[in-house]
């Protein structure tokens, strides 16, 4: 008798059919720029050190002179 009641109760609560929801599209992450590391030649120390920057950062640093000049000539009157 108990098994009859339990089977009726379980059959009455049948699961609803699952609705098909589209899966979200995977987000594409932008690629990180490649870092270029260069050794620093510090005199008087055994500790090695290096500086890592992107190619754009190395190019920007190379275009700036030792006094902060950018290579553009300024005409003064």
C-alpha positions in Angstrom: 0.0 0.0 0.0 2.8 2.4 0.9 4.6 1.6 -2.2 1.5 2.4 -4.3 1.2 5.8 -2.7 4.8 6.6 -3.2 4.8 5.6 -6.8 1.7 7.7 -7.4 3.3 10.7 -5.7 6.5 10.4 -7.7 4.7 10.0 -11.0 2.6 13.1 -10.2 5.7 15.3 -9.8 7.3 14.5 -13.2 10.0 16.9 -14.2 9.2 19.6 -16.7 10.9 19.3 -20.1 14.1 21.4 -20.2 13.9 24.3 -22.5 16.9 24.7 -24.8 18.7 27.9 -24.0 21.6 28.9 -26.3 25.0 28.8 -24.7 26.7 32.2 -24.4 29.4 32.7 -27.0 32.9 32.5 -25.5 34.6 35.8 -25.1 37.8 36.2 -27.0 40.6 37.8 -24.9 43.0 40.1 -26.7 46.5 38.8 -26.9 49.0 40.4 -24.6 52.0 42.0 -26.3 55.2 40.1 -26.1 57.7 41.4 -23.5 61.4 41.7 -24.4 63.8 41.5 -21.5 67.3 43.1 -21.6 70.1 42.7 -19.1 71.2 45.8 -17.2 74.9 46.1 -17.0 75.4 47.5 -13.5 79.1 48.0 -12.7 80.3 47.0 -9.2 77.7 44.4 -8.4 77.3 40.6 -8.8 73.5 40.9 -8.8 72.0 40.5 -12.2 69.0 42.5 -13.1 67.0 42.9 -16.3 64.3 45.2 -17.6 61.3 43.8 -19.5 59.2 46.0 -21.8 57.1 45.7 -24.9 58.6 46.6 -28.3 56.6 49.8 -28.4 58.0 50.8 -25.0 61.6 50.1 -26.1 61.1 52.1 -29.3 59.6 55.0 -27.3 62.5 55.0 -24.9 65.1 54.9 -27.7 63.5 57.9 -29.4 64.0 60.0 -26.2 67.5 61.5 -25.8 69.5 61.5 -22.6 68.2 65.0 -21.7 64.6 64.2 -22.4 64.7 65.4 -26.0 62.4 63.7 -28.4 64.5 64.3 -31.5 62.3 67.1 -32.8 64.2 70.2 -33.5 62.9 73.4 -31.9 63.4 76.6 -33.8 63.9 79.6 -31.5 63.7 83.1 -32.7 
